[in-house]
Structures are given as structure tokens and as C-alpha cells.
């Protein structure tokens, strides 16, 4: 059974995933909220009248088990959003512990692969569906987050590969790359002095991204409004990619006085 407008959001218990769940619910989607933090998933699910399920992308058997349980209860969803990820501290390569490297790739890359592999073939067998993976601007630029940036660049490549794999079966696979987004974790890092300057200063719009703005891009790609779009990396960064290199010229130009 394939039900219309049913979305599974992995990592839906917090951050961008939670913002996506709230927006999709408001747009009429039926949701299954998956998260390794099951109480967080249940909290959001209660708010939205949705279902919740525990899923840890670091656990290959657990992903398959949770997906099988979900299929048995909910049928094949029309959309999958993979928003779960782990971050890393800013470290020189020689100071980056191997276990941090391995866990970052395990969750961000292998976990995304496991989720896509669990849902994509099922969608293909039913004749359609949409998958939206979440990468980062660290996937398209050089940053001192060697494990995280590498994992997210690989997610972009994985997405393009799977878009080619399942396209003729009617399954679209896209990726959204957010810039610095004002989720609680990033706000805490700003307060802690992790960044040398306000990240918003390096964007064309002069501000950081809001979680609902990323959610809008995700919901669009998941929906039929993006029915001819597959294999794309949609960057939602308030213009960071275009403006960051202007720093050597004194930064982007200030807005003229309003008349």
C-alpha cells in the first residue's frame, strides 16, 4: 500500500528536522517522525498528531528493523527526509581522533545510505516517491571540519547517484545544503565563541538562515511541485556561497539608503 502525502522524517526530533515536520504538518502531510532520541520524536509527534519511531542511523540493523516496522504499519511513504547528522569540533587533521572521523562518516554518509537503501527500492517497486537528503554548505566549500565536510560532500554525490538509479521508477532524489542555520545548537555555538565572527556577516543577505527557510526547500522538493526535479543540490545559505569570497574586497556592498 502506498498512501498519499505520507512523509518519514529521520532526525525529526530537533533542529531542521523538527522545523520540517512542523511545516509539513501545516501543509497537510501525514508524518512519521524518526529519531535516535525517541522521547524527542514523541514530543514532536504529540504536538502534530503524528506517529513516532526510534531510528539510529549508526545502527545498520536497527535502520532495517525500524523501516520494516514502519512499512508494516504505515505502508510505503511518498516521501523520505534524512535530516539526522552528527557534527565535529574544529580540529587540525593530526588532532582529529580516528573514532571521530569514523563516527562522523558512519552517521552522516553510511546512515544516509542505509536510509535511502531501506526506502528507495520500496518506493521504486510502488512506482514513485521522493527522497530529500540533507547535506551542508561544508559540502561545497573548504572548511576546517574535515570529517563533517567530507561526509556531506559524499552525501551530495550519493544523492546524484541514486537519482540516476531510481529515476525511471519514478523516485526523485534531491539534497538540500543549508548554510549556518539558527537552530539551538548553532545558537549555543555562537554564544560559546566557536566562530571568529558572526556567520551572517559572510552572506549576501547579511544574516543567517532560519530553520523554517530550510524546511520550505525540503518540503518543496518532497512535494509534487518539484515533480521534474531530481539529482539537484539546493543550497539554502542566505547567499553565503556567493558572498564569502567578497571578504578580500572588503565584503559585500551595504544596501543604499531607502527612499
TAWOCOR-V533433 format. One line per field, one symbol per residue. phi: phi as a letter, one per 40 degrees, with the letter a starting at -180 (. if undefined). psi: psi as a letter, one per 40 degrees, with the letter a starting at -180 (. if undefined). Layout:
BEGIN
phi->???
psi->???
END
This chain:
BEGIN
phi->.bccfbbbbcgccafcccdccccccccgccbbbbacccdccccccccbgbcbacabccbccccccccccccccbgcccabbbbcabbaccacdcbccdccdcccccccccccdcccccbdccccccgiibbbcbbacccbacacbccccccccccccddccccccbdccgbcbbbbbcccbccdccdcccccgdccacdccbbccgacccdcccdccccccccccbcbbagbbccbbfgcccbcccdcbggcccccdcb
psi->hhiifhhhhhfeeiadddddddddddeeihihhhidgddddddddddefiiiihhheegddddddddddddddeahieihhgeiiiaiihiideehidddddddddddcddddddddddddddddeeiihhhihbieeeeihifgddddddddddddddddddddedeeehhhiihgiahhfiddddddddeedidihddeeidefiiiiddddddddddddieefdehieihhhgeffdddddeedeeeiiiiiihi.
END
